[in-house]
Amino acid sequence: MHKIRLLPIITALALVCAATASSAQDSEPGWAKGRPKTDTAMKMAPVAAFPIPTPADQLPTKKLKLPPGFKVETWASGVLDARDLRQGAKGNIFVSTLFVGNKVYVLPEKAVDGKREPKVIIDKTEQATGIEFYKGSLYFATHKRIVRYDNVEDKLDNLGEPTVLNDKLPGGSDHSWKYLRVHDNKLYYNIGAPCNICDPGEFAKIYRMNLDGSGIETIASGVRNTVGFDFDPKNGDLWFTNNGRDWLSEELPNDTLNHVTQPGKQHFGFPYCHQGDLPDPEFGWGKDCSEFTQPAALLGPHAGTLGMKFYTGKMFPKKYQGAMFIAKHGPWNRTKKYNGVFVAWPDGKGGAKVEPFMTGFVENNQYLGRPVDFLVMKDGSLLVSDDHAGAIYRISYGGK
């Protein structure tokens, strides 16, 4: 009965998401540009997250599969639209949301009576996705601005007014949500392409700025849509995931994993070349894919690759220490669904090898959950957010 009651709400929400994605220049939503006019393609649209979290006893946790020795459990449920994960110095876990939640939560590190109740600290804020914690401050980005809340863990009942760092972001709807990391006292953020495929202008880049908002500079260009990046703890290199364009075919192009070796000097291909070797049928004329930085690894067609995190803990076997965990959210414009958590290892030559790590989120070609982002805990366990089911899972290792 629970699922039956949800169907009209989910359908309505999907229609709302599609309607609000419309661009100013075109009556059809940006994600639909280039869509074939076939019956199958015309039925495809972005998959809306559930409008209420999945009850704890209906989460897919028991169906999730991991390598031998690993264990997954539900760390928190009832976290509507859970997206990015960051931890404060005092143990608080900050969780952002996107289209459904429009809020930021805080959860305690330790459960109270076996539960962790999400507390809303930012509410009714469109695209409340980009968060980062650094030296007592919570950095928070929507599609329009980046702000900073200082001494945030001492003011969880009332954050007060933030310091505005950048209120000149372009806004919009397509690929405009943010992902944040601080590295070497610089705040890194993304501005995705404002379309499925177009000339992006100053969009489709990774930027960084000083922590006071000054000194903005471009770090990588030709990046269609990244909402997952991190820095190799061994050498500080930036790695990022990137979503490939839609509607070329069900099997092409691939999402990619990418490696920045020359900050500010590399172009990763969009909109001219996809997955390193596939010229765009509209924008690729007169271009050679060899002109652009090649991906470190291909991650699958329309995989919806989102968050990524280098594993810096000690709990997992040595094989995984220093590896990248990658969340494949899963395709919406592909007939056969797939997703899961993957792990990648730099090969020392600028590339990477990729293997599946946690699967079981898809049943009967329907999503039971969709992984988004990661957090390495102090004990070395790994948290994984799931915006579709509104949950956070904990992966631990107890084998030999």
N, C-alpha and C positions, 0 to 999 in steps of 0.2 A: 504493500500500500504506500509505503514511503516513496518508493521510486515512481509510482504512478502519479502521485500528487505533484512530484517535482517536474514531470515532463512539460506541462504547459509553461511553467516558470522558466525552465531552461530554454525552451524554444523562443519565448518572448525575449529573454536576455540575449540570445544569439542575434535576434533581429535588431535589438537596440545597439549591440556592439557594431554590427554591420552598418547601421544607419549613421552612427556617430563617427564612423571612420571616413566619411565622405570628404573629398578634397574640395577646396574652394573653386578649382578650375573645372571640375567634372562632377556630374551628378552621381556617377558610380563610385563606390569606395575605392581607395587607392590599392588595396590588396587585390581587387578584381581586375586591374589593368592587365591586359594580355591574356585574360581567361578565354579559352576556346568556347565557342557557342554550342558545344555538345551537351546532351542531356546529363551525362555523368558529371562533367565539369561544372555545369550550371547549378548542380545541387551541392557543390562543395562551398564551405564557408568556414571561417575561424571557429574553433571549438570553444564554446563558453565554459568557464569554470562553473561549478555548482553554485547556486545563489545562497545556499546554506552549507556549512561544513558537513561532511559525511560523519554520521555517528561513530563513536570509537569502536563499537563492536562490529561495524560494517566496513572498516578500513581494510585495504588489501594486504596488510602487514604479513599475515600468515602465508600469503601466496608468493611473496617476494623471494627470489632465489639469489644466493650468494656463493662465492667460492668456499670450499671446505674450511672450517674453523671460524668463519664469520657468522655473526648473529645480527638480525635486525629486529627492533622492537619499536612500538609507538612511543615516542618521547613526549609528544603533545598532540591533542586533538582539539577540534573546535576553533582552529586558527584560520578563519575565512580568508581564502585567496593568498595563502602564505607564499612569499616570494624570497627576497634577499635576506640573508642571515648575517648578523654581526654580533660580537660580544663585547660588553663593556668591561672596564677594569675591575668592577665590583661583582662581576659574574652575571649581570643582567643580559638576556638575549634579546636583541632588537630584531623585529621582523617587519618587512615592508609588504606592500600589496600593490595591485595594479588596477584594472578596470572595475573589478567587483568590490574590492575592499575600500579603496580610497582612504586608507589609514595606515598608521604605523603602530605596532604593538610592542610591548615589552613583556617578557616572560622570565620568571625566576629560574636560576640555574638548578636549584634544588626543588623537588616536588613537595607540595604541601598536601598531606593526607592522600598521597598517591597521584595527585593531579597538579597540572600547571595551568592556571587560568590566564589567558591573554588579557593584558590591560592596555586599553587604547590610550596612546599619548599624543597622537596627531590624528585628527579626524576630518572627514568631509573635504579631502584634498585630492584633486584630480591627479591621477598617475603618480601616486605616492610611493614610488619604487626605489629610487636611488638612495642608499644609506651607507654610511661608513662611520666607524668609531675610531677616534684617534686622540690620545692624550686628554681624556675627559670630555671631549666634544663629540656630538653627533652631527655629522654632515648629512644633509638631506636635500635631495634633488627631485623636482618634478620636471615636466617637459618645458617649463617656462623659466625656472630659476633654481639656483643653488644657494642654500642658507646653512648657517652653523648655529647649533644650540650648545652653549658652553656649560660645563659642570652639570651635564644632563642627568647623571645618576643621582644627584642630590635634589633634583627638581621634577621627579617623575609624576607628581600630582599636578604640576603646572609648569610647563616648560618655559612659559613667558615668550617674549618676542625674540626671534632669532636675529643674528647678524646676517645681512644680505651680502653674499659674495658675488653673485652674478644674476641679474634679472633681465638679461638680454638674450636668453635662449630662444630659439625660434618657435617653440611650441608645436602645434599641429597634432596629428593623431598617428600617422603611420611611422612606426619605428622611432618614436620620440621619447619613450621612457628611458630612464637613465640607470647606469650601473657605475658605482664609485669605488675607487681604491686610493689609499694614500701610500706613497712610496717616496722615500728620501725627502720628506717634507713638501711633497707636491701632491695635489689632488688631481687624479685622472678621471675623466668622464668621456662619455660617447655622445655623438649626435648622429643618429641613424639617417638613412636616406628617406626622404619624405614621400615614398612611393614604392611600388613593387620594382619598377624599372623606369629610370628617367635620368636626365643630366642633373646630378645632385648639387652642383655648385659648392657652397661651403659646408654642405651636409656630408654624411658618409665619412666621418673622421673620428679619430680618438684625439682628444685634447688633454692638456694638463695646465694647471695654474698654481700659483703660490697659495698658501693656505688662507691668505687674506683676500683672494680673488684677483690679484694682480698678475701680470706676467703670463697671460694666456699664450700658449704655443701649440702648434700641431705636432702630434707624435706619429700618427699613421693616417694615410689617405686611402681612398678607394675601399672603404670598409662599409659594406651595405648595412649591416645591422649586428652589432656586437652588444650583448648584454651579459658578458662573462669574460673577465680577464684577471690575470694575477701575475706575480713576479717570481721568477725562479730564485729560491733562497740561496742557491749556490753562486749565482753571478749577477742577479738583479735584472735579467732580461725579461721583457714583457711578452707574454703569450696571451692570445685571445681567440675565442670562438667567433664564428661569423655565419649568419644565415644567408644561404644562397637565394637567388631570385626564384620566383614562382612561375608556373605555367609554361615552361619550355617543354617538359614532359614529366611523366610520373617518376622517372628514374634519373633525371638530370635537371639542374646541376646538384652537386653535393654541397652540404654545409662543409665548413673547413675549420681546421685548427691552424693558427698562424703564429709566427715568431718574429718579433721586432728586434732587429740587430743593429739598425741605424735609425734611431729616433728622429722623426721629422723628414726623412729622406726616402721612405719607402711608400710605394703605391701598390695596393693589393688587388687592383683590377676593376672594381665596380665603377661604372656600368659597362665597361668595354669587354671584360673577360671574366668568366666564371670558373671556379675550381682550378684555376691555373692553366687550363688548356682548352676552354670552350668559349670561342668568341660569341658575343651577344649578337643575335640576328638583326637587331636594330642599331645598336651603338658600336658594334665591333668592326664595322667596315673601316679599312685603312689602319687597323691596329693589329699588332702581333702580341700574342699572349706572353712571349718571352720578354716583353718590355716591362712586365710587372713582377712583383715579388711572388714567388710560388708558395703555395700552402705547405705547411709542415705535414699535414695529413688530411685525407678526405674523411668526412664523418657521416656520410650517408645522405640520400636524396631527401630534401625537405624535412630534415630531422628535427628542426626546431631546437637547435643546440643553444642552450642558455648558459647557466652559471658554470664556472670552473674554479678550481682551487688546488694549489699545490699542497700535498699532504706533508705537514711539518711535525706530526706527532711521532710517538715512539711505540704505540700499542700495536700497530699493524706490522706484519713481517717486513723484513728489510727490503724485499722486492718492491714494496709500495711506498717506502720512504723516499720523498723527493719526486714522486709521480704526480701527475695531474688527474684530478677527478673531474669528470665532465658530465653535465646533465643534458640528456636528449629529451626534450619536452614531448616530442612526437609530432608527426605531420598532420595537417588538416586537409591539405590539397593533394592527397595521395590515397588511392583506394585502400591499400593495405596499411594498417596502422602498426607502428612499432615505436618503442622508446626505452628508456632505462638509464642507468648510471654506467658510465664507461670510464676506463682508466687509460692514461697515455703516458708514455715514457719518452723523454727527449733522447734521440739517438746519437747526440754529440756532433751531428753533421747539419744541424738546422732543422731536421725533420723529427718525426715521432712515430712510434708504433702504438696502436690502439687496440684494446680488448674490452669485451663486455664485462661488467662487474656485478650489477644488480638488475635483474629482469623480473618480469611477472606483473607489470603494470597494465598489460593488455589482455583482455579475455573476450573471446567471440568478436574480435575486431572492434572492441569498444574500450575506451580508457577507464581503468579503475582508479588511476592516479597518474600524475605527470610531474616528474622531478624538476626542480628549478635551480636550487643553489645549495651551497655547502658551508659548513662551519666546523673547523677542527677544534675539538674541546681540549681542555687542559689535560685530561687523562688520556688523550690520544684517540678517543672515539670520534666518529664523524656524524654530524647532523645533516639531514637531507630534507629540504622543504618540498611540499607538494601543494601547489595552488589549486589543483583540480579538486582534491578531496579535503583541502583545508587542514593539513596535518604536517607534523615534523617527525621524521623517523631517526632513530639512533642506530648506527652500525658500530659494533664492537668486535674484537677478535679475542678468542679464548683458546684457539687451537695451538698446535705445535708446528 
